[in-house]
């Protein structure tokens, strides 16, 4: 993970472009999600939209230590897949599924990152509640992204939003800073203590994400080296926004009409 980088107003304006493009990719994919659609088709929509926006995928070819390069422009995480599911022609959506889509793009060297968990057709009341709680906890956490607060204030909101509703949060993966690198300092865990951690300053840009399981927080990695699932097979949801910390409070750089529905 790269070091912490404070962005200028000009840089944040540039990041709005990448954030808006990433949000458009996510929205277009959401419009196509339905029973019978394969995750490979969602990947094709992503690639076409990224090209249309003259952007570059932040995920395609991304290679952290001890991993093969990531082979797609989106992560498609169905039901008990928490994060990093890989699109595949054989993964066809069914009525009642939920699917987390994570995507990021780069324009002029700056990244925008966002994620949303979509219902597929008619989902169960428990799945509906999971999506509602997870999304709500993200917005509660974003409200804490203002100068003078600390990373722990954000993380505590993510944790409380899930646990107060009987759910659990991931402990081994986290949100992150973002800018010229997809992953910059600081890490933003899904659990924390208010008043602890790095103090927030104007010019910080954060990819705040919440990963919530209906069951236990324990996860496992599948043999492909990327896909992370819940150990107990319970449903998991993911939501994420790229957020700038400004002197007068947070600004969401990946906002779109998708989130207003």
C-alpha positions as a LaTeX table, in Angstrom:
\begin{tabular}{lrrr}
\hline
Residue & $x$ (\AA) & $y$ (\AA) & $z$ (\AA) \\
\hline
Unk1 & 0.00 & 0.00 & 0.00 \\
Unk2 & 1.37 & 3.41 & $-0.97$ \\
Unk3 & 1.94 & 6.15 & 1.59 \\
Unk4 & $-0.66$ & 8.73 & 2.61 \\
Unk5 & $-1.06$ & 11.49 & 0.02 \\
Unk6 & $-2.96$ & 14.73 & 0.60 \\
Unk7 & $-4.71$ & 15.93 & $-2.55$ \\
Unk8 & $-5.02$ & 19.50 & $-3.77$ \\
Unk9 & $-8.36$ & 20.98 & $-4.89$ \\
Unk10 & $-7.22$ & 20.48 & $-8.49$ \\
Unk11 & $-6.46$ & 16.83 & $-7.85$ \\
Unk12 & $-9.84$ & 16.28 & $-6.19$ \\
Unk13 & $-11.53$ & 17.84 & $-9.20$ \\
Unk14 & $-9.68$ & 15.33 & $-11.40$ \\
Unk15 & $-10.75$ & 12.51 & $-9.10$ \\
Unk16 & $-14.38$ & 13.56 & $-9.57$ \\
Unk17 & $-14.02$ & 12.56 & $-13.22$ \\
Unk18 & $-12.74$ & 9.10 & $-12.39$ \\
Unk19 & $-15.33$ & 8.77 & $-9.64$ \\
Unk20 & $-18.16$ & 9.70 & $-11.99$ \\
Unk21 & $-16.90$ & 7.24 & $-14.60$ \\
Unk22 & $-16.65$ & 4.42 & $-12.05$ \\
Unk23 & $-20.19$ & 5.23 & $-10.89$ \\
Unk24 & $-21.44$ & 5.07 & $-14.48$ \\
Unk25 & $-19.89$ & 1.62 & $-14.95$ \\
Unk26 & $-21.60$ & 0.41 & $-11.76$ \\
Unk27 & $-24.95$ & 1.89 & $-12.81$ \\
Unk28 & $-24.83$ & 0.32 & $-16.29$ \\
Unk29 & $-24.08$ & $-3.07$ & $-14.81$ \\
Unk30 & $-26.91$ & $-2.67$ & $-12.32$ \\
Unk31 & $-29.35$ & $-2.00$ & $-15.15$ \\
Unk32 & $-28.43$ & $-5.35$ & $-16.72$ \\
Unk33 & $-28.63$ & $-7.53$ & $-13.63$ \\
Unk34 & $-31.47$ & $-10.06$ & $-13.89$ \\
Unk35 & $-32.05$ & $-13.80$ & $-13.61$ \\
Unk36 & $-30.39$ & $-15.63$ & $-16.50$ \\
Unk37 & $-27.58$ & $-13.09$ & $-17.01$ \\
Unk38 & $-24.02$ & $-14.40$ & $-16.67$ \\
Unk39 & $-21.32$ & $-12.53$ & $-14.81$ \\
Unk40 & $-19.27$ & $-12.69$ & $-18.02$ \\
Unk41 & $-21.95$ & $-10.55$ & $-19.69$ \\
Unk42 & $-21.64$ & $-8.03$ & $-16.85$ \\
Unk43 & $-17.90$ & $-7.97$ & $-17.49$ \\
Unk44 & $-18.54$ & $-7.17$ & $-21.17$ \\
Unk45 & $-20.79$ & $-4.28$ & $-20.20$ \\
Unk46 & $-18.07$ & $-3.00$ & $-17.89$ \\
Unk47 & $-15.39$ & $-3.13$ & $-20.57$ \\
Unk48 & $-17.59$ & $-1.37$ & $-23.11$ \\
Unk49 & $-18.52$ & 1.39 & $-20.66$ \\
Unk50 & $-14.91$ & 1.92 & $-19.54$ \\
Unk51 & $-13.86$ & 2.29 & $-23.19$ \\
Unk52 & $-16.76$ & 4.66 & $-23.85$ \\
Unk53 & $-15.60$ & 6.90 & $-20.99$ \\
Unk54 & $-11.97$ & 6.85 & $-22.20$ \\
Unk55 & $-10.97$ & 5.38 & $-18.86$ \\
Unk56 & $-8.62$ & 2.57 & $-17.82$ \\
Unk57 & $-9.66$ & $-0.32$ & $-15.59$ \\
Unk58 & $-7.93$ & $-0.20$ & $-12.22$ \\
Unk59 & $-8.58$ & $-3.92$ & $-11.65$ \\
Unk60 & $-7.58$ & $-5.59$ & $-14.92$ \\
Unk61 & $-4.02$ & $-6.90$ & $-14.50$ \\
Unk62 & $-3.79$ & $-5.68$ & $-10.90$ \\
Unk63 & $-1.26$ & $-7.89$ & $-9.12$ \\
Unk64 & $-0.61$ & $-7.71$ & $-5.38$ \\
Unk65 & 2.25 & $-9.80$ & $-3.93$ \\
Unk66 & 1.81 & $-13.59$ & $-4.23$ \\
Unk67 & $-1.15$ & $-13.28$ & $-6.62$ \\
Unk68 & $-1.71$ & $-13.89$ & $-10.29$ \\
Unk69 & $-2.83$ & $-10.73$ & $-12.16$ \\
Unk70 & $-6.54$ & $-10.09$ & $-11.74$ \\
Unk71 & $-8.22$ & $-11.12$ & $-15.04$ \\
Unk72 & $-11.25$ & $-8.81$ & $-15.17$ \\
Unk73 & $-12.44$ & $-5.21$ & $-14.81$ \\
Unk74 & $-15.03$ & $-6.01$ & $-12.14$ \\
Unk75 & $-15.42$ & $-8.31$ & $-9.14$ \\
Unk76 & $-18.69$ & $-10.27$ & $-9.13$ \\
Unk77 & $-19.47$ & $-11.65$ & $-5.68$ \\
Unk78 & $-22.61$ & $-13.80$ & $-5.51$ \\
Unk79 & $-24.37$ & $-14.76$ & $-2.24$ \\
Unk80 & $-21.69$ & $-16.18$ & 0.11 \\
Unk81 & $-18.84$ & $-14.66$ & $-1.94$ \\
Unk82 & $-17.68$ & $-11.68$ & 0.08 \\
Unk83 & $-15.24$ & $-10.02$ & $-2.35$ \\
Unk84 & $-13.13$ & $-10.64$ & $-5.45$ \\
Unk85 & $-15.38$ & $-13.07$ & $-7.29$ \\
Unk86 & $-14.19$ & $-13.47$ & $-10.88$ \\
Unk87 & $-16.67$ & $-13.11$ & $-13.80$ \\
Unk88 & $-17.35$ & $-16.36$ & $-15.63$ \\
Unk89 & $-19.68$ & $-17.56$ & $-18.40$ \\
Unk90 & $-20.76$ & $-20.41$ & $-16.09$ \\
Unk91 & $-21.84$ & $-18.07$ & $-13.29$ \\
Unk92 & $-25.45$ & $-17.33$ & $-14.26$ \\
Unk93 & $-27.62$ & $-15.26$ & $-11.93$ \\
Unk94 & $-30.73$ & $-16.83$ & $-10.44$ \\
Unk95 & $-33.87$ & $-15.32$ & $-8.94$ \\
Unk96 & $-33.21$ & $-14.67$ & $-5.24$ \\
Unk97 & $-29.43$ & $-14.17$ & $-5.57$ \\
Unk98 & $-27.60$ & $-11.10$ & $-4.40$ \\
Unk99 & $-24.48$ & $-9.95$ & $-6.24$ \\
Unk100 & $-21.83$ & $-7.48$ & $-5.14$ \\
Unk101 & $-20.19$ & $-5.58$ & $-8.00$ \\
Unk102 & $-16.89$ & $-3.82$ & $-7.28$ \\
Unk103 & $-15.24$ & $-1.70$ & $-9.96$ \\
Unk104 & $-12.62$ & 1.01 & $-10.24$ \\
Unk105 & $-11.28$ & 3.07 & $-13.12$ \\
Unk106 & $-8.49$ & 5.53 & $-13.74$ \\
Unk107 & $-8.64$ & 8.77 & $-15.73$ \\
Unk108 & $-5.58$ & 11.01 & $-16.12$ \\
Unk109 & $-3.78$ & 8.89 & $-13.54$ \\
Unk110 & $-6.38$ & 9.17 & $-10.74$ \\
Unk111 & $-8.57$ & 6.31 & $-9.55$ \\
Unk112 & $-12.24$ & 6.12 & $-8.55$ \\
Unk113 & $-13.52$ & 3.04 & $-6.72$ \\
Unk114 & $-17.06$ & 1.96 & $-5.83$ \\
Unk115 & $-19.17$ & $-1.11$ & $-5.10$ \\
Unk116 & $-22.84$ & $-1.99$ & $-4.72$ \\
Unk117 & $-24.71$ & $-5.18$ & $-3.87$ \\
Unk118 & $-27.72$ & $-5.75$ & $-6.10$ \\
Unk119 & $-30.78$ & $-7.95$ & $-5.62$ \\
Unk120 & $-31.49$ & $-10.41$ & $-8.43$ \\
Unk121 & $-35.23$ & $-10.68$ & $-8.96$ \\
Unk122 & $-37.14$ & $-11.36$ & $-5.74$ \\
Unk123 & $-34.87$ & $-11.82$ & $-2.76$ \\
Unk124 & $-35.66$ & $-13.07$ & 0.74 \\
Unk125 & $-36.56$ & $-10.69$ & 3.58 \\
Unk126 & $-33.29$ & $-11.56$ & 5.34 \\
Unk127 & $-31.28$ & $-10.70$ & 2.23 \\
Unk128 & $-33.24$ & $-7.46$ & 1.79 \\
Unk129 & $-32.49$ & $-6.52$ & 5.40 \\
Unk130 & $-28.78$ & $-7.30$ & 4.90 \\
Unk131 & $-28.58$ & $-4.94$ & 1.92 \\
Unk132 & $-30.46$ & $-2.18$ & 3.73 \\
Unk133 & $-28.34$ & $-2.38$ & 6.88 \\
Unk134 & $-25.03$ & $-2.60$ & 5.00 \\
Unk135 & $-25.80$ & 0.35 & 2.76 \\
Unk136 & $-27.05$ & 2.44 & 5.69 \\
Unk137 & $-23.91$ & 1.75 & 7.72 \\
Unk138 & $-21.76$ & 2.99 & 4.83 \\
Unk139 & $-23.54$ & 6.35 & 4.79 \\
Unk140 & $-23.33$ & 6.63 & 8.57 \\
Unk141 & $-19.58$ & 6.05 & 8.26 \\
Unk142 & $-19.19$ & 8.58 & 5.45 \\
Unk143 & $-20.76$ & 11.23 & 7.71 \\
Unk144 & $-17.75$ & 10.79 & 10.02 \\
Unk145 & $-15.23$ & 11.58 & 7.24 \\
Unk146 & $-14.56$ & 15.17 & 8.26 \\
Unk147 & $-11.50$ & 17.05 & 9.48 \\
Unk148 & $-10.64$ & 16.47 & 13.13 \\
Unk149 & $-12.27$ & 13.05 & 13.31 \\
Unk150 & $-10.23$ & 9.86 & 13.23 \\
Unk151 & $-10.24$ & 6.67 & 11.19 \\
Unk152 & $-11.69$ & 4.88 & 14.21 \\
Unk153 & $-14.79$ & 7.09 & 14.04 \\
Unk154 & $-15.48$ & 5.81 & 10.51 \\
Unk155 & $-14.69$ & 2.19 & 11.35 \\
Unk156 & $-16.81$ & 2.21 & 14.50 \\
Unk157 & $-19.87$ & 3.30 & 12.50 \\
Unk158 & $-19.34$ & 0.41 & 10.07 \\
Unk159 & $-19.03$ & $-2.05$ & 12.92 \\
Unk160 & $-21.94$ & $-0.73$ & 14.95 \\
Unk161 & $-24.26$ & $-0.60$ & 11.95 \\
Unk162 & $-23.72$ & $-4.30$ & 11.32 \\
Unk163 & $-23.42$ & $-5.69$ & 14.84 \\
Unk164 & $-26.37$ & $-3.74$ & 16.26 \\
Unk165 & $-28.49$ & $-5.59$ & 13.70 \\
Unk166 & $-27.09$ & $-9.03$ & 14.50 \\
Unk167 & $-24.65$ & $-9.17$ & 11.58 \\
Unk168 & $-20.84$ & $-9.31$ & 11.51 \\
Unk169 & $-18.15$ & $-7.36$ & 9.67 \\
Unk170 & $-15.02$ & $-8.59$ & 7.97 \\
Unk171 & $-11.92$ & $-8.31$ & 10.09 \\
Unk172 & $-9.24$ & $-9.23$ & 7.54 \\
Unk173 & $-10.05$ & $-6.77$ & 4.72 \\
Unk174 & $-10.50$ & $-3.02$ & 4.79 \\
Unk175 & $-11.14$ & 0.18 & 2.90 \\
Unk176 & $-8.20$ & 2.37 & 1.92 \\
Unk177 & $-6.93$ & 5.70 & 0.76 \\
Unk178 & $-7.02$ & 6.29 & $-2.98$ \\
Unk179 & $-5.53$ & 8.67 & $-5.53$ \\
Unk180 & $-2.79$ & 8.10 & $-8.08$ \\
Unk181 & $-2.57$ & 4.61 & $-6.60$ \\
Unk182 & $-5.62$ & 2.40 & $-6.20$ \\
Unk183 & $-4.54$ & 1.53 & $-2.66$ \\
Unk184 & $-2.95$ & 4.25 & $-0.55$ \\
Unk185 & $-2.70$ & 4.76 & 3.18 \\
Unk186 & $-4.62$ & 4.80 & 5.43 \\
Unk187 & $-6.33$ & 1.46 & 5.87 \\
Unk188 & $-9.97$ & 1.83 & 6.96 \\
Unk189 & $-11.06$ & $-1.32$ & 8.81 \\
Unk190 & $-14.71$ & $-2.35$ & 9.13 \\
Unk191 & $-14.32$ & $-2.33$ & 12.91 \\
Unk192 & $-12.78$ & 0.20 & 15.26 \\
Unk193 & $-12.98$ & 2.42 & 18.31 \\
Unk194 & $-14.19$ & 6.05 & 18.15 \\
Unk195 & $-11.42$ & 8.56 & 18.74 \\
Unk196 & $-8.65$ & 6.15 & 17.76 \\
Unk197 & $-6.43$ & 6.06 & 14.69 \\
Unk198 & $-5.12$ & 8.61 & 12.22 \\
Unk199 & $-6.69$ & 12.06 & 12.42 \\
Unk200 & $-8.49$ & 13.12 & 9.23 \\
Unk201 & $-7.29$ & 16.18 & 7.30 \\
Unk202 & $-8.70$ & 18.14 & 4.36 \\
Unk203 & $-7.41$ & 16.69 & 1.11 \\
Unk204 & $-7.53$ & 13.05 & 2.16 \\
Unk205 & $-9.49$ & 10.86 & $-0.26$ \\
Unk206 & $-10.81$ & 7.56 & 1.06 \\
Unk207 & $-12.39$ & 4.48 & $-0.49$ \\
Unk208 & $-14.75$ & 3.65 & 2.37 \\
Unk209 & $-16.23$ & 0.17 & 2.08 \\
Unk210 & $-18.32$ & $-2.00$ & 4.32 \\
Unk211 & $-18.36$ & $-5.79$ & 4.07 \\
Unk212 & $-21.09$ & $-7.39$ & 6.17 \\
Unk213 & $-21.99$ & $-11.06$ & 6.71 \\
Unk214 & $-25.32$ & $-12.38$ & 7.95 \\
Unk215 & $-23.45$ & $-15.09$ & 9.87 \\
Unk216 & $-19.93$ & $-15.42$ & 11.23 \\
Unk217 & $-17.13$ & $-12.98$ & 10.27 \\
Unk218 & $-14.82$ & $-15.84$ & 9.29 \\
Unk219 & $-13.85$ & $-16.08$ & 5.61 \\
Unk220 & $-11.78$ & $-18.33$ & 3.38 \\
Unk221 & $-9.92$ & $-18.03$ & 0.09 \\
Unk222 & $-10.84$ & $-20.30$ & $-2.82$ \\
Unk223 & $-8.19$ & $-22.08$ & $-4.94$ \\
Unk224 & $-8.23$ & $-19.35$ & $-7.61$ \\
Unk225 & $-6.35$ & $-17.19$ & $-5.10$ \\
Unk226 & $-8.80$ & $-14.29$ & $-5.39$ \\
Unk227 & $-12.32$ & $-15.30$ & $-4.38$ \\
Unk228 & $-13.15$ & $-14.83$ & $-0.69$ \\
Unk229 & $-16.24$ & $-16.57$ & 0.74 \\
Unk230 & $-17.88$ & $-16.85$ & 4.13 \\
Unk231 & $-16.81$ & $-20.01$ & 5.97 \\
Unk232 & $-20.35$ & $-20.80$ & 7.10 \\
Unk233 & $-21.95$ & $-20.21$ & 3.69 \\
Unk234 & $-23.94$ & $-17.19$ & 4.90 \\
Unk235 & $-24.81$ & $-14.25$ & 2.65 \\
Unk236 & $-22.47$ & $-11.28$ & 2.45 \\
Unk237 & $-22.96$ & $-7.72$ & 1.16 \\
Unk238 & $-20.53$ & $-5.01$ & 0.02 \\
Unk239 & $-21.02$ & $-1.28$ & $-0.54$ \\
Unk240 & $-18.30$ & 1.31 & $-1.26$ \\
Unk241 & $-17.87$ & 4.98 & $-2.17$ \\
Unk242 & $-14.83$ & 7.13 & $-2.90$ \\
Unk243 & $-15.04$ & 10.10 & $-0.52$ \\
Unk244 & $-13.02$ & 13.33 & $-0.32$ \\
Unk245 & $-12.44$ & 14.88 & 3.09 \\
Unk246 & $-13.04$ & 18.61 & 2.60 \\
Unk247 & $-12.80$ & 21.47 & 5.10 \\
Unk248 & $-16.60$ & 21.58 & 5.35 \\
Unk249 & $-17.11$ & 17.81 & 5.48 \\
Unk250 & $-17.20$ & 14.76 & 3.20 \\
Unk251 & $-17.94$ & 14.79 & $-0.52$ \\
Unk252 & $-18.86$ & 11.54 & $-2.29$ \\
Unk253 & $-17.00$ & 11.40 & $-5.62$ \\
Unk254 & $-18.79$ & 8.26 & $-6.87$ \\
Unk255 & $-22.35$ & 9.45 & $-6.34$ \\
Unk256 & $-24.93$ & 8.53 & $-8.98$ \\
Unk257 & $-28.67$ & 8.03 & $-9.36$ \\
Unk258 & $-28.13$ & 4.33 & $-8.63$ \\
Unk259 & $-27.84$ & 5.13 & $-4.94$ \\
Unk260 & $-31.05$ & 7.15 & $-4.90$ \\
Unk261 & $-33.32$ & 4.20 & $-5.69$ \\
\hline
\end{tabular}
